[in-house]
Amino acid sequence: MRPRLSIHLNNFGQSGIDIDRLVRLAENADAAGIDRVVVSDHVVFGNDLEAYADPRIGGIEGGKQPTGPDGWWLEPLALLTYVAARTQKIRLGTSILLAALRRPIVLAKQLSTIDVMSNGRLDIGVGVGWQREEYTASDLDFAGRGGHLDRTLGALRAAWSGSMDWDGPAGSTEIHQYPQPAQTGKDGVPRIPLWIAGTSRARTIERIVRFGDGWIPWGPDIAEPAGGISAITRALDEAGRQSDDLRVETRVGVPGFRSGTPEWSVLRSEAARLTDAGVTDLRLDHVNVESSGHELDVLSQAVAEVAGL
């Protein structure tokens, strides 16, 4: 099976966003046969943006926050709802959603609604993030962000079942939440695929085993995911889950995309290397082709280049 292709819609900008241009890219990706568009997430920014480059707290070594503290950042779920209405087949995802910053039961309702309205096209990639200020502004403990995320993911899975026993700080009760997601797992239970982002450390692997359908590598695992894939598949097998179903998405940089003259040999060689390592989904970096007149052709050719793998 050929690797699936995705692109990132830049839902952020230093001093504004050309929303028409952004949606046109999604429409062209849909027409070209790209499998998924993804958007990213930030709710607020503090002033310590150097933390983005600190791997100890979830950043990426050498990375740089792209907008500064006063840049624009469109809310990802609202944007995906709009993109869903303007597209037909392409899947819609987040990479990543800071899910723990949202009220879990409200988030479950939002996600199932988008999934139903898009005819089952939603994927949700989640992670803990790197920025303390977002958790502080949401009245959450930054040091406990992993636990916050786990509780959120557990609540999503339970809420999507339709009926559940809710046990929270304010008390316990039986609740019902409909509509359920349009998608179902192999067991027939309604669910939206959850992709877990992070490095291949024990906590990330445990989260994938408990909740995940896919892995979004981070840090050094982006370029070299093979070791992480092996560790995750072993953990899934030990837990009695089918490791063959694991989806893995990583990025591929192809020189020349911005100019509309990509070096296709790089895409072919990287796609072959990564699929041999167990990657199932490739996210094409830097595909906002400056000449929109060539965008559809370039994206269509990207699909053709990996069709034979």
C-alpha positions in Angstrom: 0.0 0.0 0.0 1.4 3.4 -0.9 2.1 5.8 1.9 -0.7 8.3 2.5 0.2 12.0 2.0 -0.8 14.9 4.1 0.0 18.6 4.1 -0.1 21.2 6.9 -2.3 24.3 6.5 -0.5 27.2 8.0 -3.2 28.4 10.3 -0.9 31.0 11.8 0.8 34.2 10.7 2.9 37.0 12.0 0.4 39.8 11.2 -2.6 38.1 9.7 -3.7 35.1 7.6 -5.0 35.0 4.0 -7.9 32.7 4.8 -9.1 32.4 1.2 -5.6 31.3 0.2 -5.5 28.8 3.0 -8.8 27.2 2.1 -7.9 27.2 -1.6 -4.8 25.1 -0.7 -7.1 22.6 1.1 -9.4 22.5 -2.0 -6.5 21.9 -4.3 -5.2 19.2 -2.1 -8.6 17.6 -2.1 -8.8 17.7 -5.9 -5.2 16.4 -6.2 -5.9 13.3 -4.1 -3.8 14.3 -1.1 -5.1 12.1 1.8 -5.2 14.6 4.7 -4.8 18.2 5.7 -3.7 19.0 9.2 -3.6 22.2 11.3 -1.9 23.0 14.6 -2.9 24.6 17.9 -2.0 27.3 20.3 -4.5 29.0 22.6 -2.3 31.8 24.0 1.4 32.8 24.0 3.5 33.9 26.8 6.8 35.7 26.4 9.2 32.8 27.0 9.2 31.5 23.4 12.7 30.1 23.8 11.1 27.2 25.6 10.1 25.9 22.1 13.7 24.7 21.7 13.9 22.9 25.0 13.3 19.1 24.5 13.2 18.6 28.3 9.7 20.2 28.4 8.3 19.0 25.1 10.1 21.4 22.7 12.3 20.5 19.8 16.0 21.1 19.8 16.9 23.9 17.3 13.3 24.8 16.8 11.8 28.3 16.7 8.3 29.4 17.4 7.2 30.9 14.0 5.2 34.0 14.9 6.3 35.7 18.1 3.9 36.2 21.0 1.5 38.5 19.1 1.1 36.4 16.0 -2.2 35.1 14.7 -3.2 31.5 15.3 -6.6 30.3 14.1 -8.4 27.9 16.4 -8.0 24.5 14.7 -11.4 22.9 15.2 -13.3 25.9 14.0 -11.0 26.1 10.9 -11.4 22.3 10.2 -15.2 22.8 10.3 -15.0 25.4 7.6 -12.5 23.3 5.6 -14.9 20.3 5.9 -17.7 22.4 4.3 -15.4 23.4 1.4 -14.0 19.9 0.6 -15.3 16.5 -0.4 -13.0 13.6 0.3 -9.9 14.7 2.1 -9.4 13.8 5.7 -9.1 16.5 8.3 -6.6 16.4 11.2 -4.7 18.2 13.9 -1.0 18.0 14.4 -1.3 18.7 17.2 -4.3 19.6 19.3 -3.5 20.6 22.9 -6.5 18.6 24.0 -5.9 18.9 27.8 -6.6 22.7 27.6 -10.2 22.0 26.6 -13.1 20.7 28.9 -13.1 17.0 28.0 -16.9 16.5 27.7 -17.3 19.6 25.6 -14.4 18.6 23.4 -16.0 15.2 22.9 -19.1 16.9 21.6 -17.2 19.2 19.3 -15.2 16.4 17.7 -18.1 14.0 17.2 -20.1 16.9 15.7 -17.3 17.7 13.2 -17.0 14.0 12.4 -20.7 13.6 11.6 -20.8 16.8 9.6 -17.8 15.8 7.5 -19.1 12.2 6.9 -16.4 10.6 9.1 -13.3 12.4 7.8 -11.7 13.5 11.1 -8.4 12.5 12.7 -7.2 14.0 15.9 -3.5 14.3 16.7 -2.8 15.3 20.3 0.2 16.1 22.5 1.1 17.8 25.7 2.8 20.9 24.2 5.8 22.8 25.5 4.4 26.1 26.8 3.8 26.6 30.5 1.7 29.8 30.0 -1.0 28.0 28.1 -1.6 25.6 31.1 -1.4 28.5 33.6 -4.0 30.5 31.6 -6.3 27.4 31.5 -6.0 26.9 35.3 -4.0 23.7 34.9 -0.8 22.5 36.4 1.9 22.4 33.7 3.9 19.7 35.6 0.8 17.5 35.4 0.1 18.0 31.8 0.6 14.3 30.9 -2.0 13.3 33.4 -4.4 16.0 32.2 -4.0 14.6 28.6 -4.6 11.0 29.7 -7.8 11.9 31.6 -9.0 13.9 28.6 -8.4 11.0 26.2 -10.1 8.6 28.5 -13.1 10.9 28.7 -13.3 11.2 24.9 -13.4 7.5 24.4 -16.0 7.0 27.1 -18.2 9.9 25.8 -18.2 8.6 22.3 -19.8 5.4 23.4 -23.0 7.4 23.8 -23.8 6.6 27.4 -21.4 6.6 30.3 -21.0 6.9 34.1 -19.4 10.2 34.7 -17.3 10.4 37.9 -15.8 13.9 38.4 -14.9 16.4 41.2 -18.5 17.6 41.4 -20.0 14.1 41.7 -21.1 11.1 39.7 -24.0 10.6 37.3 -25.0 8.7 34.3 -24.9 10.8 31.1 -25.7 10.4 27.4 -24.0 12.3 24.6 -25.2 12.1 21.0 -24.5 12.2 18.1 -21.7 9.6 18.3 -18.9 9.9 15.8 -19.6 8.7 12.3 -16.5 6.5 12.3 -16.2 3.2 14.1 -13.3 1.0 15.1 -12.9 -2.7 14.1 -15.0 -3.6 17.1 -17.9 -1.5 15.8 -17.6 1.1 18.6 -17.9 4.7 17.5 -14.5 6.4 17.7 -12.4 9.1 16.0 -8.8 8.0 15.3 -6.4 9.4 17.9 -2.8 10.1 16.9 -0.4 10.5 19.8 2.5 12.9 19.3 5.8 12.7 21.2 9.2 11.2 21.3 9.4 7.4 21.7 9.9 7.5 25.4 8.0 5.2 27.8 5.2 7.7 28.7 4.4 8.3 25.0 4.4 4.6 24.2 2.1 3.8 27.2 -0.3 6.5 25.9 -0.4 5.0 22.4 -1.1 1.6 23.8 -4.0 2.9 26.0 -5.6 5.3 23.5 -3.8 5.6 20.2 -4.5 4.6 16.7 -1.3 6.3 15.4 2.0 7.9 16.4 3.3 11.4 15.3 7.0 11.3 16.0 8.7 14.3 17.6 12.3 15.5 18.0 14.9 13.1 16.7 12.2 10.5 15.9 10.9 12.7 13.1 13.8 11.9 10.8 14.6 8.4 12.2 11.4 6.8 13.4 12.4 3.1 13.0 13.5 2.6 16.6 10.4 4.1 18.0 8.1 2.1 15.7 9.8 -1.1 16.9 9.3 -0.2 20.5 5.7 0.8 20.0 4.8 -2.4 18.1 6.4 -4.5 20.8 4.4 -2.8 23.4 1.2 -3.2 21.4 1.8 -6.9 20.9 2.5 -7.3 24.6 -0.8 -5.6 25.4 -2.7 -7.8 23.1 -3.4 -5.1 20.5 -2.8 -5.5 16.8 0.4 -3.8 16.0 -0.2 -4.2 12.3 -2.9 -1.5 12.6 -0.5 1.2 13.9 -0.4 4.3 11.8 2.8 6.5 11.8 3.1 9.9 10.3 6.4 11.7 9.8 7.5 14.7 7.8 9.3 14.8 4.5 11.1 17.9 3.3 11.3 18.2 -0.5 13.5 21.0 -1.9 11.8 23.2 -4.4 8.1 23.0 -3.2 7.8 26.7 -2.6 9.0 27.6 -6.1 6.8 25.0 -7.7 9.7 22.8 -8.9 10.1 20.1 -6.3 13.0 17.6 -6.5 10.8 14.5 -6.9 13.8 12.1 -6.6 14.1 13.3 -2.9 10.4 12.5 -2.3 10.7 9.1 -3.9 13.8 8.1 -2.0 12.6 9.4 1.4 9.2 7.8 0.9 10.8 4.4 0.2 13.2 4.7 3.2 10.5 5.7 5.6 7.9 3.2 4.5 10.5 0.4 4.8 10.9 1.6 8.4 7.1 1.2 9.0 5.9 4.8 8.3 2.4 4.8 6.8 1.8 8.5 6.3 4.1 11.2 5.0 3.5 14.9 5.8 5.0 17.0 3.0 6.7 20.1 4.4 6.7 23.6 2.7 4.0 22.9 0.1 2.5 26.4 0.1 3.5 26.9 -3.5 3.8 30.6 -4.1 2.4 30.4 -7.6 -1.1 29.2 -6.9 -1.6 28.5 -10.6 0.7 25.5 -10.3 -0.4 24.3 -7.0 -2.9 21.7 -8.2 -0.4 20.3 -10.7 2.4 20.1 -8.1 0.2 18.3 -5.5 -1.2 15.9 -8.1 2.4 15.0 -9.1 3.3 14.4 -5.5 0.5 11.8 -5.3 1.7 10.2 -8.6 5.3 10.0 -7.3 4.4 7.8 -4.4 1.6 5.8 -6.1 4.0 2.9 -7.0 5.5 2.4 -3.6 
